[in-house]
Amino acid sequence: MQAMPESPQYRYMSNEDLIYINGSIGMHRDRGAQRIRPRDTLWHYTTAAGLIGILESGVLHATNVLYLNDATEYRLITDAALTLSPRDFVEHGHLLVEAIKNYLTPEPSTIPPLFIACVSEAEDQLSQWKGYSRGENGYAIGFDPDEFYTTAVRAGRVVRCQYTDEVGAASIISRMIGSAEHILNGAIARYPEEKPNVVAEFVECILRRASDTYAYTKFVGFHDECEWRTIMRCQTPESIKFKPKGSMLAPYVELPLSETDASGRVMPIKSIRSIIVGPGQHAGISAMATRALLRKRTYAETVEVRVSKLPFRWA
């Protein structure tokens, strides 16, 4: 996707047009994100190093959307949008398809300002252990849903992922464009001799505002993850940090879940209710160490530590 300024000056779209487009996109986006509060415990699966880092720092890492475990998921909607044909639109089909292609085809020249922190409703799930704990003795941190939501929403949008296939992903974009097509027609009427440029600006305006949707839309095959995401926008380079992630250098920002006392010491994360030690041959003694770590960090004795009920089968 093209790297563009955060607040471009539009030539053909009026302020009234932009207000309508913002509202229309927001309606589609909020419907897709199912703007509800979580009701069940939210689990963050991580490694031993990740557990220690979270308890000591009081933050979760929100990774840039291009550097998530599934490298293709951010492209699900955009790739599907490239399959749209002129028949998918009532008017101006050929120009809309060309404008979509021109906007989405270039490879990113800078990282997008979207950062994602992930939690899941799935408790003690084998696929989560395999995907996020990197082998035996991973850890799942259980957060109280109300307290987690209240804290995380101060930093970004907290939404439940929507799951779809390529056809559904393409229809999301076509519906967004279709819902504001009268805005496009009005702009074309004002600038009839510049119709291709008007269509290009309209598509850029729609797709820019739809970018949050890319960040919480996943392929239907992952629906059993029941994932929630905190989506954070970051425009200041000073707040972006970096960490090694496999063969990559991954940018991230911090999602604060705790506070510091007068001396600067990180206080316990109030929303933590339990920790599950993942399947592994040393899960029992790892649970003892986890309890000791919680005591050192002055967590309440009410934080439950238990071992996964899944059998140890790591190869």
For each residue, the residues with C-beta under 8 A, 3 or more apart:
1: 78 103 104 106 108 112 207 211
2: 103 106 109
3: 108 109 110
4: 8 204 208
5: 8
6: 113 235
7:
8: 4 5 204 208
9:
10: 13 18 201 205
11: 197 201
12: 187 190 191 194 197 198 201 202
13: 10 17 18 21 183 187 201 202 205
14: 17 18 187
15: 18 19
16: 19 20
17: 13 14 20 21 183 186 187
18: 10 13 14 15 21 22 205
19: 15 16 22 23
20: 16 17 23 24 180 183
21: 13 17 18 24 25 180 183 205 206 209
22: 18 19 25 26 209
23: 19 20 26 27
24: 20 21 27 28 176 179 180
25: 21 22 28 29 176 180 206 209 210
26: 22 23 29 30
27: 23 24 30 31 179
28: 24 25 31 32 172 175 176 179 210 213
29: 25 26 32 33 210 212 213
30: 26 27 33 35
31: 27 28 34
32: 28 29 162 172 213 216 217
33: 29 30 157 159 160 162 213 216
34: 31 159 160 162
35: 30 159
36: 160
37: 145 146 149
38: 42 121 145 148 149 158 160 228
39: 145
40: 121 145
41: 121 123 142 143 144 145 273 274
42: 38 119 120 121 142 143 145 148 228
43: 119 120 121 122 123 128 140 141 142 143 276
44: 54 60 118 119 120 140 141 143
45: 120 128 129 131 132 133 138 139 140 278
46: 50 51 54 132 133 138 139 140 141
47: 50 51 132 133 134 138 139
48: 51 52 137 138 139 286
49: 52 53
50: 46 47 53 54 139
51: 46 47 48 54 55 139 141 275 290 293
52: 48 49 55 56 293
53: 49 50 56 57
54: 44 46 50 51 57 58 59 60 141 269
55: 51 52 58 269 293 294 297 299
56: 52 53 266 297
57: 53 54 254 266
58: 54 55 256 257 258 259 260 266 267 268 269
59: 54 254 255 256 257 258
60: 44 54 117 230 254 255 257
61: 117 243 252 253 254 255
62: 115 116 117 156 230 232 252 253 254 255
63: 67 68 115 116 117 245 250 251 252
64: 67 111 112 114 115 116 250 251 252
65: 68 74 112 114 115 116 214 215
66: 71 74 108 111 112
67: 63 64 71 245 248 250 251 252
68: 63 65 71 73 74 116 118
69: 131 132
70: 73 218 222
71: 66 67 68
72: 75 76 79 219
73: 68 70 76 217 218 219
74: 65 66 68 78 214 215
75: 72 78 79 214
76: 72 73 79 80 164 166 169 214 217 218 219
77: 80 81 169 170 172 173 210 213 214 217
78: 1 74 75 81 82 104 214
79: 72 75 76 82 83 166 169
80: 76 77 83 84 166 167 169 170 172 173
81: 77 78 84 100 104 169 170 173 207
82: 78 79 100 101 104 105
83: 79 80 166 170
84: 80 81 88 89 96 97 100 170 173 174
85: 88 93 97
86: 89 93 94 96 97
87: 93
88: 84 85 93 170 174
89: 84 86 92 93 96 97 174 177 178 181
90: 178 181
91: 181 185
92: 89 95 96 184 188 195 199
93: 85 86 87 88 89 96 97
94: 86 97 98
95: 92 98 99 195 196 199
96: 84 86 89 92 93 99 100 177 199 203
97: 84 85 86 89 93 94 100 101
98: 94 95 101 102 196 199
99: 95 96 102 103 196 199 200 202 203 204
100: 81 82 84 96 97 103 104 173 203 207
101: 82 97 98 104 105
102: 98 99 105 200
103: 1 2 99 100 200 203 204 207
104: 1 78 81 82 100 101 207
105: 82 101 102
106: 1 2 109
107:
108: 1 3 66 111 112
109: 2 3 106
110: 3
111: 64 66 108 251
112: 1 64 65 66 108 211
113: 6 233 234 235
114: 64 65 211 212 214 215 231 232 233
115: 62 63 64 65 156 231 232 233 234 251 252 253
116: 62 63 64 65 68 215 229 230 231 232
117: 60 61 62 63 152 156 229 230 232 255
118: 44 68 227 228 229
119: 42 43 44 143 148 227 228 229
120: 42 43 44 45 125 128 225 226 227 228
121: 38 40 41 42 43 226 227 228
122: 43 125 128 224 225 226
123: 41 43 140 142 276
124: 140 276 308 309 310
125: 120 122 128 129 224 225
126: 129 130 279 310
127: 130 131 224 225
128: 43 45 120 122 125 131 132 133 140 225
129: 45 125 126 132 133 138 140 278 279 308 310
130: 126 127 133
131: 45 69 127 128
132: 45 46 47 69 128 129 138
133: 45 46 47 128 129 130 136 137 138 139 278
134: 47 138
135: 138 280 314
136: 133 278 279 280 281 282 283 312 314
137: 48 133 277 278 279 280 282 283 286
138: 45 46 47 48 129 132 133 134 135 278 280
139: 45 46 47 48 50 51 133 275 276 277 278 290
140: 43 44 45 46 123 124 128 129 275 276 278 308
141: 43 44 46 51 54 272 274 275
142: 41 42 43 123 272 273 274 275 276 304
143: 41 42 43 44 119 147 148 271 272 273
144: 41 147 148 271 272 273
145: 37 38 39 40 41 42 148 149
146: 37 149 150
147: 143 144 150 151 270 271
148: 38 42 119 143 144 145 151 152 257 271
149: 37 38 145 146 152 153 158
150: 146 147 153 154
151: 147 148 154 256 257 270 271
152: 117 148 149 155 156 158 230 255 257
153: 149 150 156 157 158 230
154: 150 151
155: 152 230 232 255 256
156: 62 115 117 152 153 230 231 232 233 255
157: 33 153 212 230 231
158: 38 149 152 153 228 229 230 231
159: 33 34 35 216 228 229 231
160: 33 34 36 38 216 226 227 228 229
161: 216 217 218 222 225 227 228 229
162: 32 33 34 216 217 218
163: 217 218 219 220 222 223
164: 76 167 168 169 172 217 219 220
165: 168 169 219 220
166: 76 79 80 83 169 170
167: 80 164 170 171
168: 164 165 171 172 220
169: 76 77 79 80 81 164 165 166 172 173 217
170: 77 80 81 83 84 88 166 167 173 174
171: 167 168 174 175
172: 28 32 77 80 164 168 169 175 176 210 213 217
173: 77 80 81 84 100 169 170 176 177 206 207 210
174: 84 88 89 170 171 177 178
175: 28 171 172 178 179
176: 24 25 28 172 173 179 180 206 210
177: 89 96 173 174 180 181 203 206
178: 89 90 174 175 181
179: 24 27 28 175 176
180: 20 21 24 25 176 177 183 184 202 206
181: 89 90 91 177 178 184 185
182: 185 186
183: 13 17 20 21 180 186 187 202
184: 92 180 181 187 188 198 199 202
185: 91 181 182 188 189
186: 17 182 183 189 190
187: 12 13 14 17 183 184 190 191 198 201 202
188: 92 184 185 191 192 195 198 199
189: 185 186 192
190: 12 186 187
191: 12 187 188 194 195 197 198
192: 188 189 195
193:
194: 12 191 197 198
195: 92 95 188 191 192 198 199
196: 95 98 99 199 200
197: 11 12 191 194 200 201
198: 12 184 187 188 191 194 195 201 202
199: 92 95 96 98 99 184 188 195 196 202 203
200: 99 102 103 196 197 203 204
201: 10 11 12 13 187 197 198 204 205
202: 12 13 99 180 183 184 187 198 199 205 206
203: 96 99 100 103 177 199 200 206 207
204: 4 8 99 103 200 201 207 208
205: 10 13 18 21 201 202 208 209
206: 21 25 173 176 177 180 202 203 209 210
207: 1 81 100 103 104 173 203 204 210 211
208: 4 8 204 205 211
209: 21 22 25 205 206
210: 25 28 29 77 172 173 176 206 207 213 214
211: 1 112 114 207 208 214 215
212: 29 114 157 215 216 231
213: 28 29 32 33 77 172 210 216 217
214: 65 74 75 76 77 78 114 210 211 217
215: 65 74 114 116 211 212 229 231
216: 32 33 159 160 161 162 212 213 229 231
217: 32 73 76 77 161 162 163 164 169 172 213 214
218: 70 73 76 161 162 163 222 223 225 227
219: 72 73 76 163 164 165 222
220: 163 164 165 168 223
221:
222: 70 161 163 218 219 225 227
223: 163 218 220 226
224: 122 125 127
225: 120 122 125 127 128 161 218 222
226: 120 121 122 160 223
227: 118 119 120 121 160 161 218 222
228: 38 42 118 119 120 121 158 159 160 161
229: 116 117 118 119 158 159 160 161 215 216
230: 60 62 116 117 152 153 155 156 157 158 255
231: 114 115 116 156 157 158 159 212 215 216
232: 62 114 115 116 117 155 156 253 255
233: 113 114 115 156
234: 113 115 239 240 253
235: 6 113
236: 239 240
237: 240
238:
239: 234 236 253 254
240: 234 236 237 251 252 253
241: 251 252 253 254
242: 249 250 251 252
243: 61 249 250 252
244: 248 249 250
245: 63 67 248 249 250
246:
247:
248: 67 244 245
249: 242 243 244 245
250: 63 64 67 242 243 244 245
251: 63 64 67 111 115 240 241 242
252: 61 62 63 64 67 115 240 241 242 243
253: 61 62 115 232 234 239 240 241
254: 57 59 60 61 62 239 241
255: 59 60 61 62 117 152 155 156 230 232
256: 58 59 151 155 259
257: 58 59 60 148 151 152 269 271
258: 58 59 266 267 268 269 270
259: 58 256 266 267
260: 58 264 265 266 267
261: 264 265 267
262:
263:
264: 260 261
265: 260 261
266: 56 57 58 258 259 260
267: 58 258 259 260 261
268: 58 258 272 297 298 299 300
269: 54 55 58 257 258 272
270: 147 151 258
271: 143 144 147 148 151 257
272: 141 142 143 144 268 269 275 299 303
273: 41 142 143 144 303 304
274: 41 141 142 303 304 305 306
275: 51 139 140 141 142 272 290 294 303 304 305 306
276: 43 123 124 139 140 142 306 307 308
277: 137 139 280 283 286 287 290 305 306 307 308
278: 45 129 133 136 137 138 139 140 283 308 310
279: 126 129 136 137 283 308 310 311 312 313 314
280: 135 136 137 138 277 283 286 312 314
281: 136 312
282: 136 137 285 286
283: 136 137 277 278 279 280 286 287 307 308 312
284: 287 288 307
285: 282 288 289
286: 48 137 277 280 282 283 289 290
287: 277 283 284 290 291 305 306 307
288: 284 285 291 292
289: 285 286 292 293
290: 51 139 275 277 286 287 293 294 305
291: 287 288 294 295 305
292: 288 289 295 296
293: 51 52 55 289 290 296 297
294: 55 275 290 291 297 299 303 305
295: 291 292 298 299
296: 292 293
297: 55 56 268 293 294
298: 268 295
299: 55 268 272 294 295 303
300: 268 303
301:
302:
303: 272 273 274 275 294 299 300
304: 142 273 274 275
305: 274 275 277 287 290 291 294
306: 274 275 276 277 287
307: 276 277 283 284 287
308: 124 129 140 276 277 278 279 283
309: 124
310: 124 126 129 278 279 313
311: 279
312: 136 279 280 281 283
313: 279 310
314: 135 136 279 280
315:
